[in-house]
Structure formats: structure tokens, C-alpha cells
Amino acid sequence: MSGIIVGTRGSALALAQADLTEAALAQAHPGLKTERRIFTTRGDIKLDLSLLRAGEAGGKGLFTKELEDALLAGAIDVAVHSLKDLPGHQPAGLQLAAVLERAPTADVLVSREPHTLDSLPLAARVGTSSVRRARQVQWLRPDLVIEEWRGNVPTRLRKLRERSDIAAIILAEAGLRRLGYAFAAGRLMSAEGEFCVSSLAEHLLPAIGQGAVALQSRAGDDRINSLLAPLNHEPTWLCIRAERELQRFLAGDCSLPVGIRCRLDGDRLDLAAILFGAEGEAPRRAEASGAASEPERVAGELFRALG
């Protein structure tokens, strides 16, 4: 059997996701040879770009373009992405071939002292690089001060330990778990120190695709797509179809200030979304439910309900 070339970014989280992909390939296709190629994206290099100020970072493809170019050139067979980084519209000739089973989608608040979002001190400083998180936090707690906070997870935790002026940072639970961080009973243990952690699941709606690993391929590559097909996790796939359809309706990318929660309950799909407009405006919120077999239709209803 011919091998498969896997492309990935070089961050610790991206490499952990590539590990998951290669393990899934080995389980589905014993004896399949895999080769890994690592790419540096514009988002990895330009750490001075603001992801919070609209238009500055050029959010579309910031963490994906170099992998997509390699796919189109035939240098790799599959690109492994954090799905929330993947723009709604893919380049011609590429497709989303499969998604791995989704990790928890919640954001978490990480701090030196025990805190929830509600208990943070007045005018406390909170670090995040996500406009979606920033807008939701500022809507719920207008007194809080948002600080741009970029870097990989160990870097962010180390900065939190060293910066006494920052009360907390917001991270994705999925990323922490995939990197092997242990947290329980409100404590997060790491090489960077011990921190307090609380779930924001009841406060913030996740990003489109949060917690999902996307496997992108060339649309006409039958051999590769047949190898990837058994890796697809159907419940995750149904939710992703709905979330990305909303993204398509909104003509959005990973910098769009929208949050969405998708829950699959048997043959029913329940969606809830929050969408932010201009600074200072109240967000629009909506919910929609429907048959899980028609995720795009449910997403369309949600989009119309958002007005």
C-alpha cells in the first residue's frame, strides 16, 4: 500500500493533532506508511499582528494558507488543521475530507487565584487573542479590561505566572486536554506552575469548529479520500456541517465575532448562536432545532433567526 504525507503546523498543539491523525490512520489501515511535513504559517511568524482589531491580521488563512498551498502543489496528501482556524470558503480543488472525534468545546478561565468570570475583581485585566471571547466577556462584564494575549499554551501560562497585573486568561479546554495538561477540582497542573481553572461553558458560546480536528485533502484524490473516510466521526461531522454552514452564510473566517453551540440529541440537532456587530451594540442571539440529517437546513433557520 502506498503511503500518505501528512502536513501540519509545528506548534505543540498542532503536532498533538497530527499524532492523533496518524494514530487513527494506523488503526484504520494497518501497515500504512505515514510521512510528516511541518510548515510555518504567517500566523506563526507574525506574532505582532493583532487578532482583536478587525482587518489588521488578515484572518482568512492566517494559520492555514501554507498547508493549503502545499496540498494544491501535491507536496502533501492531507493537511491537519484545528477546524476553528479553517476559513468557511476553501480554495478551489480542496475539501474537508473528515473530522476526528471532537474534544470538549468549552472555554476555560485560568487564573492564579480561584475565580469565575463573575468573581473577577472590578476592572480586572483578562488576556485573550480571540475577538469572539473578548466581545462576549466585555458584554457580560463591561468593566473588565481585555489584553491581547498571543503565543502557545506554555507561553501563555508562563506569562500569566509572571504578570501580576493580569488576573486571568482564557484558553480552550480542548487544547489543554490534547496537550496532556491535567486539571480537576478547579486546579490546573503544568510545568509552568499550578493554576486555578473554571469552565466558561455557561458564559461563552464556543467558536465555529472549536475542539474539532479537520483533515483537508484534494477534492479529486480518490486514493487519499478513501483512506481518510474511515477516520470521519459522524456525530462531529453533523455538528460541523451545521456550524460551517452558518459560517458560510455569514461570509466569515476565524476572526468573526460569533459563537455557536451545537448539541446532537439522538436525531435532533439544537443550535444556539450569538453574533456581535459594531462595538457597543447589543449582540444578536438566536436558537434553532431540527433533524440531525439536515444540518444545513437547521443552520439556515438559525441564520434567519439572527436577523
N, C-alpha and C positions, 0 to 999 in steps of 0.2 A: 504493500500500500504506500503510495506517495505521501510525503509529509505535508505539514502545514506551517506557515510562517505567521507568527503572532506579533502584532505591533502594539506597543504600549508606551505611555509616558514613563519617566524614570522616578517619579515620586514614590515614597514608601507605600502609599495607598494604591497607586496605580499598579505597582508591582504585586501587591497582595491580590488585586483583582485579576491580574494576569495569571497568578498562581492558581486561583480558583478556576479560571477558564481552562488552563492546561490540565488540571486535575479532572475536570468534567470531560474533556476530550479523551483523556486516558481511560476513564471509566466507560465511556460510550464506545470507544474504538481502541481496544487493547492492541498494543503494538504500533500505534500511530506515532510517527516521529514528529516532534514539535521543535521549532526553532523560534527564538525570541529576538526581536529587534526593538531597541529602545530609542525613543525620539524625544527631543526637547521642543516644546511648543512656545509660541510667543508669550503665552500666559506664564510659562515657567521662567522666562527670561526677564520680562518687563514687570518687575515687582513694584515699580514706581507708578504703574498705571492704577488709577482709582476705579474700583468696581462699583462704587457707590454713586458716582456722578455720571448721569446719563450721557452717553455718547463718547465719553473720554476713552474708555478702554476698547471700544470696538468689540463688544461682547460676542458677536457671532463668530464661532470658530476659534475663539481665543485659546482654547485648550484642545482643539480637535483638528484644525486645518492641516497640520503637518502629517498627521496619521492618515487623513483622508487623501492627501496628495500622494502618499506612498501607496495607498490602496489602488488609486486610479492608475499609477505608474506600474503596478504589478510587483512592487518591491516587497509587499506583504500580502497575506491572504485574508487576514481578519484583523480589524482594529478593535481593541478593548477600551471602552470608554466608561466613565461614570455617566449614566444616562442623563443626569441633570445638566451636564456640560454640552450635550449634543443639541445643536440648533434644530428648530422644528422642520426646516426645509433642508434636505440633504443634497449634496451635489448630484447632478445627473449621472446615472450609472452606478450609484451606491444605494444600499438599502440596509435597513435594520433587520438582520437575519434572525436574531434570537436574543432573549434576555435570560440571565440567570435568576434563580430564586431570590426574591427581594429580601433585603435585610430590614430591620425596623426603620420606619421613616421619620421618627420624631427628631426634633432638635433638642439639645440639652444645654442647660446653663451651667457653666463651670466656673467655680469661684474659690478663693482661698478660705473664706468663711461660709458657714451654712446660709444659703439664700435661695429663695424662689424669686421669680420675676416680681411678684407682689411685695416681697420683703426687702428688696434692694433699697438702700438709703436714697433719700431725695437727691436728685441731680447726680446720681452715681454715673460713672463712665463705664460703658459696655463696648467691648470690641467685637466687630464682625466685618467681613468683606462682602456680605450678601445684602443687596438692596431689598430683597424680599423680607429678610429678617429685620433689617433696620426699619423699614416702613411699618411693619406690624408691631415691633417693640415701641416705636415712637407713638403709634396710635393708641396703644394700651397704656403706655407710661410716657406722656409728653415731657415730663421733667428729666428723663434720662438723657445722657449725652452719648451719642454714638461715635465711636472712633474707628477709623479704617484699620483693619487688623488682618494682614495677609501673612502667608507663609504656610509651611506644612504643619501638621498637628504637633510634633515635638517642639517646633519653633514657637508656636503659639502658646503652648503650655509653659515653656521656659520664660517667655516674655511675661506671661501672667504672674509667674512666681517672682519675677524681678521688678515688676512695675506696681508699686504700691498705690499709684493713682488710678489704676484700673480695677473696678470692683468685680467684673466677671467678663467672660467671653462666651460666645455661642458657637457650638460645634454640632455636627451631625452625629447622632448615635451610631448610624451605620458605619461611618468611617472609623470611629473609635473601636467598635467591635471587630471590624475587619483587620485592624492593625494589632489586635490582640490585647487591647487595654482591658484591665479587669475593673469593673465597677459594680458595687452592690451596696445596699443600705445607705445610699447617699454619699458614698466615698468613691473616688477615682484614684487608683494606684498607678503610678507611672514612674519611669526612670527620671522624669523631670520633677518629681515630687508627689505629694499626696494632696488631692484637691477635693472639694465638695462638688456634687453634681445633682441637678434636679431636672426632671423631664419638663419640656415645654409643650408636650403633646396637647394639653388642654388650652394652650395660649396661641401657638403659632401653627398655621397650616403649612405643610411641607412644600418643597419645590416640586415642580413637574419632574417626574422621574427619580425623585430622591430615594436612595437606598437600592437602586437597580443598576446592574452591570449590563451594558449594551455591547453586543457583538455585531459589528458593522462589516459588510462584505460587498463585493461587486455583484450587481444585480444578475448578470448573466453567467456567473461562475457556478455551474451546476454541481461540480465535484465538491467545492468548498461548502456550498449551501446545504448539500446533503449531509456533510459531516457536522455542520452546526445545528441542523434541525433537531436532533435528539437532545440538545442541550437546552432547548427552549422550555421555560417554566410557564405553563399555560395560565395559571391564575395571575401571575405577574404580567404576562403578555396582555391579558384582557384589560387590566388596570392601566397599563402603559398606553394601549391604543386609545383609551378614553382621554388620558391626560395629554397626550401629544396631539390629539385632535383639537382639544381646547387651545393648545399652544399654536396650532396651525390657524385656527380662527382668529386668534389674537395677533398673528404675524409676529410671534415673539421668539426670543432667544433666552439664554441662561441669565440675562440681566433684567428680564421683565419682572416688575414688582407684582407678581401673582403667586398665591399659594393655593394648593388644591389637596384635598384629602379624598382618596378613593378607597372604598370598602366593598369587598366582594362577599356577599352573604348568600351562599347557595347559587341560585340562578338569578340573583338580583345584584345590581351594581348601584351603589349610593355614592354620589359625588357632592362635595361642598367646596366652594371656592371663595377667595377674597381677592379683589383686584383694586390696585391703587392708581389714581390719576395724578394730577398736579399736587405739588406739595401743599399741605394744609387742607386739601379736600377730603371729605369722608370717603372711605373705601366703599366699593360696591360688593355686596355679598349675595350669594345665591346657592341653592341646592337643587339637585335633580336626581331622579332614580329611574331605573328601567331594567330591561332584560340584559343580563350579562353577555348574551350572544350578540348584542347590538351596541357595543361601547361607543362607537362614533355617533350614533343617534342620541344617546344619553348626553354625550359631550355637547352636541348641538343644542339640546334643550338647556343645558347649563349656560352656554354662551348667550342664548337669547334671554335667559332669566337675569343674566348680569346686566342686560340692557345696554 
